[in-house]
Amino acid sequence: MADRIKKVIAGVAAFFTGEKLIIGKERIISILPHRGRMLLLDEVVITDNKVMGKFEVTDEVCQGHKFNDQLVFRGVDIIEMAAQTLGIWLAQHPESEGKIAFFRRLLGDVKLSGMIVPSDILIIEIPVKKENEEAREESDMGNPRIEISGRPDRLIEKAVAESIIAKVDKNLKASIAGIELSIVRIVPK
């Protein structure tokens, strides 16, 4: 428990001081419940201006999905990879302690532009803008961000990311207007 708190504090400090926080596969596995072909992250890098998820596309994750006899990465997996990247970002913040996040919905359009094939290195980029403490206008909200809404007796927490892109090398492969994760408190048995 103390080790986790130290890692969260180090992650938040790195985020606010402009340092890079690099989260490897072993740490990703300790955060996310996904395994096998459903784990779509090899590494996550968090800087002061973006969160980047990295994944080497394999034959295994493309099985059953071909175009012109070429295995291709499914568009829905790009969305899932973006949600996993947002989940890793969320896990770095103290607000996530004792909570679990799950994919809730897309916020707008998804545009796909080009095939992603095995051996491609797919990068998801989520821009980060720091909140303006003095003037918190809608346009100044952080991205990604944690929001709390609902009635006082039934609060709903959510993590939101907008303007997400997916690319291979410098080639844009997809743009996602936004995604939302719901955050629920884990109740001990």
C-alpha positions, 0 to 999 in steps of 0.5 A: 500500500505504501509503495503504491502511494509513493508511485502515485505521488511520484507520478503526479509530481512528474506530471506537474513538473514537466517530467516524463513518466514512463509506465512499462508493461509489468506496471500496466498489467498491475493496473489493468484487468486486461490480459492476452489479446485484450491488453492493447498497451506495451508502454504509456508515457505521460508528459506535461502536454500529452499521454501516449499509449504504445502498442506493437500490433501482432498477428494474434490481435488481428486474427479473424479480421482481414482485408484483401487477405491482409490481417488488420487491426480492428477499429474498435481495438483503437478505441479500446486502446485509447480507453486503456491509455486513459485508464493508466493516466487515471491510475496515476492520480490519488483520486483513483485509489480504491476505485475502478474505471470502465469504458462508458461511451464515445463522445462524438465521431471516430474517423479511421484513415488507413490500415494498421497491420501486424508489426506496426507500432501504434501510438495513441495520443491524448492531449493534456491541458492543465486547468486554469485555477483562476478562470475555470471556463469550459474551454480551460478544462483539463484534458484528460480530466476527472469530473463529478456530477449528479445529485448529492446523494448519487454522485457519478465520477467519470474520466474524460479525454477528447481530441485523441489521435492514433498514428503509426510513425507520423501517419494519422490512422484514426481520430476520436472526438472523445471517450468517457470512463465511469469511475466506481468505488470498490466496496470491500467484502 
